[in-house]
């Protein structure tokens, strides 16, 4: 009986550990310089380094904020809402 309980506890701990490892793959973080020409920024197109492009709605608060930070280095994190 003790072995069965010990096995169940160890198994549960292993499953929880594996779940945390899998959950870490649900997010990505990009750290790069924000880039955009004047026209691209006006249209809502911003690049983050070589691999990432963000498109915003014209006139949105995010577009205004990114336009003000073109040329600066930023860190952007994408993750599911449930990962908080």
N, C-alpha and C positions, 0 to 999 in steps of 0.2 A: 504494500500500500504506500509506503514512504517513497519507494522508487517511482511509482506512478505520479505522485504529487510532485516530486522533484523533476521528473520528466516534463510534466505540464508547465511548471514554472519556468524551466530552462527554455522550453519551446516558445512560450509566450514572450520571454525576453528577446529571443532570437528574432521572432516575427516583428516585434516593435522596433528593434534595431534595423532590420531590413526595410521596414516601412519608412523610417527616417531617412535612410540612404536614398530610397526611391523618391521621396518627397523633395529632396534637395535638387533633383534633376528637373523639377517643375518650374524653375526660374532661371533667368539669364541676366547677367549684368554686363553692360557695355560702358567702357570708359574711353572717351575719345574727344577730339576737338569738334565743336559744332561748326559746320560749314554750310554756306549758302551764298550765292551771288545776290545782289540787290533784288533782281527780278524773281529768283527762286524764293527768297524770303517773303516777298510780297504775295506770291502765289501759295505760300504755305509749305514749301519743300525744304527740308533740312537734312543734311547728312551728318552722321556720327562716324567719323573715320571712313575706312574703305568699304565696310560691309553692311552698314545700317543706314536706312533712309526713313525719315518720319514725315508724314504728310498731315498737316493740320488744316482745320477749317479757317477760311479767310475771316479775319476780324475776331477770332477767338482769343481768349486770354492766353492760351498756350502759344499761339502764333506770336502775339506781342512779346511775350516773355522770351521766346527763342530768338526773335529778331534782335532783342536787346543783348543777347548773350552770344551772338555769332562770333566765332574766333576764340571763344573761351573753351577750356577743357571741362567736360561734364561727365557725370556718371549717371547712367540710366538703368533702372532695374525693372524687368518685366516678370511678374509672377501672378498666379491665380489669386483671386481675392481670398480664398479659403486658406492660403498659406500664411496669412498674417499671424 
